[in-house]
Amino acid sequence: MTRARPARHPAADRGGPVDWSAVERILVVRTDNLGDVVMLTPVLRALRRAVPRARIDLLASPAGAAAAPLLAEVRHVITESVVWQQVHADVDAATMALAELDLVRRVAAGEYDAMLVFTSPTQSPWPAAHVGMLAGIPVRAVHSAEFGGAVATHWISEPPAGTHQVDRGLHLLEALGVPAAGRALELRLPSTVDGLPDSYVLLAPGGSAPAKRYPAARFATVAGLLGDIGLDVLVTGTPREHRLIQSVVDGAGGGRVRALEGLDVPALAAVVARADVVLCNNSACMHLADALGVPVVVTYSGTERRSEMRPRTTKAELLHGSVPCAPCRQFECPYGLECLDIDPEDVARAALRLAGIGEVCPL
C-alpha cells in the first residue's frame, strides 16, 4: 500500500545548513517513555560518528532517563516530567509556570549549540523548541506538520505516515546533514543479575496505558502453560505494577512461575539479555529485547501502527486482532480490547517457536 506524504507547509524546510564542525554541545530531546528513548539509539550513534568530539546530553522524562546507564553516547541527562507530556496536571498554573522557568534555566546552563527534538507523529515538538529558544540555543530542529513560527530554526517536514520511529529520527538528522550509521538498536549492559535460572522465559505484563495490556488473567494462563511443561517463567515489571505481576503469578498457580521485582532499568536489561524469549505488550521490554537481540513475542494492541514501533533487529512475532479502530492512540479501550482477543495457547506456542523448543516441548 502506498503511503501518502503529509502536505508540506510552505514555511517548512527553510533552515540553512548546520555547521557541525562548530557544534560542541548537543541537547537531544525525547520526553515520553523508556521504549522511545531506546529507539533513539541509532540517532545517538549517528550523532557521535558525525560530531565525535561534541558533548551529547539528553532531556527526558523520569521513565526515559532511567535508560541513561545503557546509552554510551550520552554524557548527562536533564530529567523532567514536562508539562506538555502530562495528560492531567495535579498542580496549579503558577506551580507549572515555575517548573517551566526552572527547566529553561537548567537547559540554558548547558550552553548548548544545538537542540534536536524527537517526537512521535501525534506529539508536538513546539513546546520543547520554545524552551530551547528561551534558553538561547542557536540551532533548534524539529519535525512537524503544523506551523510553529520562528520557534524552531530548522523545521523539517514530517516523513510519510507509518514511518518507523527509528527511521523518523534518522530522517530528521539526515535533513540536517547527519548521515545514518545503521538502524539497529544498541545498548550497553553495565549490570549483571545474580540468582537467575540457566534458562527462562521472561514475561512482562505491563504497559504505559491499560489499552496496551493483554489481560492479566490470560497472561497467567500463558505462564501456567509454559510452567506446566517444565519451563521457568519470570514475571517482571515496575514497582507500580506489583499487583499486576502478583496476579499473573498467582493465576498461573505458582510452581515454576515466579515474580522478579525490584529491578532498575539496567538490571532489567541484563535480565532481558539472558532470557530465551521475552513475552510482553507493546512496551519498553519489546524495545529492550529488540536492542539486545532476544526473541520477543508481543501481544500488540491497536493503540499504534505496528509499522511505527515493531522490532526489526531480533526475531519477533506480533500477535493481534484485526480491528477497524486501530490505530486508536487511546489510554482506555471502550470496546473490551478486541484487538487483544488472542488465545493464550497461541501466545505460548509462539514463545516456544521463538525459543527454538517448540518441537521439544509441545503444548
N, C-alpha and C positions, 0 to 999 in steps of 0.2 A: 504494500500500500504506500502510495506517495505521501510524504509528509508536507503539509503546507507551511511555508515560511511566513512568520508574522509580518505584517506590513511594517515597512521601515519608516520611522519618523524622520522628517526632513532635517531635524536638528541633531540627529544622532550621527555617530561615526565621523565627527569633525575634529577630534583631538589630534594634536600634532604628534610626531614620533617622540618616544621616551628615550632619553639618553641614559641607558642603563649603566654606562661606564661611570656616571657621576652619582649613581644611587648607592648610598651606604647603609641606609636603614629602611626596611620594608615592613609595613604592618599588613598582615593578611587577616581578613575578617570573615568569620563563619560563626554565627551566633545562635545556631539552633542545636542539633542533637549530636551525640557522640558519633553515630554512624556517618553523619555528614562530614565531620572532621576527618574520619578515617578515609572517606572518599576523596579528601583533599590532598592525599599524599602524593599523587602524580604531579599536582601543581607545585607542591613544595620542592619536589625533586627537580622539576624543570627550572624553577627559580634558582635553586642552588647551583645548577650547572651553568645557567646563563649569567648569574651575578655571584660568583663564588666567594667573593670577599664581603658581601653585604650581610648585615645582621637581619635575620628574619624573625619577627615576633608574630604572635597570634592573639587576636581578640576573639574570645569565645565565651559561651555560656559555661556555668559550672560543670554541666554534663560533658560538653565538648572539651573543656580544659583538662578534664581527667585523663585525656589521651596524651597529654604533653610528654610524659616519660617515654612514650613509644615513637615520638616524632624526632628523628635525628637532626632534622634541619632547623628546628625551632629553638631559639635561644631563650625567649621569655614569653610568658603568657599574661595578658590582661584579662582577668576573669570578671565577667559582669552578666547579670541577668537583665539584659537591656529591655527597656520598656516596650520597644517595637516588636519584641518576640513574645510578649505576655498577652494571654487571652483576657484575663480578668485581673486588674490591678487591685490589690488589697490595701493600698495606701492612697493618701490624698494627692492632689495635683502638686501641691507645694513640695511634698516629700519627693515625688518623682522628678520635679524640676531640679531639686538639689542634687539628686543622684546623677542626672544627666550632666549638670555642670561639673560635678566631680569627675565623671567619665571624660569629659572634654579636657580637664586639667591633666588627668593621667595619660591620655593619649598625647597631649601637647608635650608632656615631659619626655616622651620618647624621641622627640625631634626627628620624626620620620620624613623621609624624602618621598615615599610613595605609599599609598593605601590602596589595596586591592580588595574589593568587596565581592564575596561569593555568596550566592543565594540559590534557592530553588525557584522554579518558574513562577510560583504564586506568591513569592515574597518580594517585598520592595527593598531595593538597596539604598534608597534615598535618605532614610534617617541616619544610617551609618556614614554615608558620604557627607551628610551635614555635620556630623561630629568631626569628621576629618577636616572639613572646611574651617570650622570654628577653631580647631586645633592648629591650623596653619600648615597643613600638609599640602605641598605644592602639586603633587600628582595624585588624583583620586579617580580610580577607574571602577566602573560598574557595568553590569548587564541590565537592560531594561527595555520594555516595550512602551513605557509611559514617560511622558515629559517630566523632567525634573529641573529644568532651567540650567543655571551655571553651577549648581551644587557639586556636580562631578566635572572634572576636567576632561575625562575620557568616558563618554557614554557610548557603549558598544551595543549594537542591535542584538536582540536575542537570537540564539540558534534555533533550528526548527523544533517544533513541539515534539516531545517524546525523546529528545536527546538525553543520553545517559549523563548523570551528574558529573562523572569524571570527564567526559568529553565537553560538557558545558564549561567546566572550569578551565580546561585547556584551550577552549575556543576564546575565552576572554584573554588569556595570556598571549595566544598567537596573534590576536588583533593588536596587541601592544608590542609585538616584535620578539616575543619569547617563544622559541620552538618547544614542542613537546619532547620529553625524554622518556617515552614509554607510557603506557596506560595502565599497567598493573599496579594494584595497591601494594604498599610496602610499609612494614612496621619493624622496629627493633624490639627485642624481648629482653629487658633488663631484669625480669623477675623469674624465679622458679617457685614451684609449689610442691611441697613435700607431702607424702602420705597418699598419693593418688594410686588407683589401681593401674596395673600394667596396660590394661585395655579397657576402654569405657566409651559409652555414648554420653554426650553432653546435651542436656535438654534445657533450654532457656524459654520459659513460657510467657515472659513479659513482653512489653511493648510500650511505646510512648503514649498510646491512646487506646481505650477499650475497643475501638473499631478495628484495631490491628491484631487483636489477640484471639487466637484459636482457643475455644473454650477449655478451661482448666480440666473439666471432667474428661474431655476427650484426650487431652494430653496425658492425663492419668492412665487412661486405657492404653495409650501408646506405650507409656513407660512400663505398665504391667505386662504387656505382651512381650516386650523385649527382655524384661527381667525374668519372665517365666521360662525363656529358652536359654537362660544362663548368662545373660549379658549384664554387666554393671552399668547402671544408669545414674548419672549425677545430675541433679536438678539445681539450677543456679539462677541468680538474679540480683537485683539491687536490694539494699536494706528495706526500701519501701515495699518490695514485693514479697516480704516474708510470708504473709498469709497465703498468697498465690502459690509460692513454692511449696509450702507445707500442705496445701490442699492437693497438689499434684502427687506429692509423696504419699500422703495418707490414702488418697484414692487409688493409688497403684498397689496398695496392700503391703508396703514395706519390702522385705526380702532384699533383693539386690538394688532397689531403688532408694537413694538417699539424697538428702539435701546437702548442698555445698554453698554455704553462705559466707558473708564477711569478706568478700574479695574486693580489692580495689581494681581499677581497670588494668594496670599492668599484670596483676595476678590472674585476672580473668583471661587476659590474652594468653598467658602461659598455659592455663588450663585448656583453652580452646586449641592451642597449638599441639597438645598431646592427645587430643581426642581422636577416636577412629572416625567419628562422624558427629556433626552438630545438628540438632533439631531446634528450630526457632521460628519465630514470626519474622515479618519484615522489620527487623530491629538491629541494634548495634552488633549483636552476635553474628548476624548474617555477614556483615561487613568485616568483622574480625576474622571469621572463618575464610572469607574470600582473600583477605590480605595475607593470611598465614598458610594458604594452600590446603586447607582442611575441607573435605567433602561436607556439604551442607544441604539439608532438606528444609525447605521454607514453606510454612503454611502462610501464603501470601494473600492478604486481604485486598479488597478493591479500592483502598484509600489512595494509592498511587499507581501510575502506569508501571508495569514491570520493566519496560524498556529504560526507564529513568534510574532504576535502583539495582537491577538484578546483578548477582555475582557474575564476573567474567574471567576471573583468574583461576578459580578452582572448579571442580566438579560440583554441580548443583542441580537439584530438582525443585522446581517451584510448583506447589500444589495449590489449586484454587478452583473456585466455581465461576462459571461464566455468568455475569450479571449485567444488565443494561445500565446500572447506575455508576459503574466504575469509569474513570477514577473519581471518587466522591470527595476526597480531601476532608472527610468528616472525622470528628473525635468520637462520636457515639453513633452507632448504626441504628436507624429507625426500622430496619427490615429483618431483624433477627439473624444478622451475619450470614446471609445466604451465600456470600462469596467464600465463606469458610466452612461450608457444608461438605466436609471431607471425611470419609470413613477412616477411623483410627487405624484400621488394618492397612489401608493404603499408605498411611504415613510410616508405619512400622516397616512395611515391605520396602519402601523407598530407602529408609535408613539402612536396611540390610544390604540392599543393592549397592549403595554408595560405599558402604564399609567393606564391600567385597566378600561378604559372608552369607549372601542370600541362599546359596546352594548348600552351604554347610549347616546353617541354622534356619531352615524354612519355617514360616509360621504355620 
